[in-house]
Amino acid sequence: MRPLLEGMVLAAEARRPQTVSNIGGKEVSMAIDLQQQRRQAHAWLDQLPPAKLGAVHSLLEAMIGDDDEDELTEEDKQALRASGEYFRNGGQGVPFEQVVAELGFTMEQIRGDAPGKE
């Protein structure tokens, strides 16, 4: 979506009242002032030191970023189908203790109860 059009859509959404259901099941109209929230977020960003700003940038990039990277490959989809079929046919997972042992650890080490620890 083009930036100008996207800004117009966001502005329209900010003015539109949103509804939510309360515990009793009644619809409650709630006008959410997204413009005010956006101004507050910008103010907070302006106060951040560079190191923290970088962390926020990374978080926002991950939240908004290109979803194409997260799409499953055909190989991934095939592996998921095979896994689902395995469990539908009575397959069982590998016990955690077995995985720990195969990796060369003991359950005491995992729990933090390793010998010599006080």
CORTA-V502385 format. One record per run of one state. SS is the DSSP state (h for helix, s for strand, l for the rest). FROM is the first residue (numbers start at 0). LEN is the number of residues. Records with the same first field share a line. If there is no record, write none. Layout:
BEGIN
SS: FROM-LEN, FROM-LEN
END
This chain:
BEGIN
l: 0-2, 15-2, 21-5, 30-3, 47-2, 64-2, 70-3, 88-7, 102-4, 111-7
h: 2-13, 33-14, 49-15, 66-4, 73-15, 95-7, 106-5
s: 17-4, 26-4
END
